[in-house]
Amino acid sequence: MSRITSDPSVMGGKPCIRGLRITVACIVRSLANGASIAEVLVEYPELQEPDIRAALAWAAWRMDVDPPGTQQASA
């Protein structure tokens, strides 16, 4: 998943595509709202199809590692 980067100086450290200011969450949200991969690529012309697929793979991996409802509340 080398296309996914996290840098505290870019978007507050949120996972982004190749260091761009486009977050994984933004891509996944667009797809969840019904956009096609082609539509996302038009909306974000600096992306490539493998970037979209990497964002989906990263999101799936995160769900396996830390599913919703399993995070411990901070004290």
Secondary structure, DSSP 8 states (H G I E B T S, - for coil): -TTEE--TTSGGG--EETTSS-BHHHHHHHHHTT--HHHHHHHSTT--HHHHHHHHHHHHHHHHHS-TT-S----
